[in-house]
Amino acid sequence: NDLIVEVDGQRVRTTEELQKSIRAHKIGETVSITVYRIPNLTAIRADEPIPEGEYLTFDVEVKAID
């Protein structure tokens, strides 16, 4: 139910922008991710207004997926 909106303080609008931002880091580095969390959201259409939520920022370590 989180919408990823920033990586290291830079706005990301698409999956491609998100992936590019993450790939710019090496394994083991820390990345700051900001999400917009909407409680109890199960689905939303692109033409609907975005419900009220909150911004949260997390520091995460880049890891390889086996």
Secondary structure, 3 states (H helix, E strand, C coil): CEEEEEECCEECCCHHHHHHHHHCCCCCCEEEEEEEECCCCCCCCCCCCCCCCEEEEEEEECCCCC
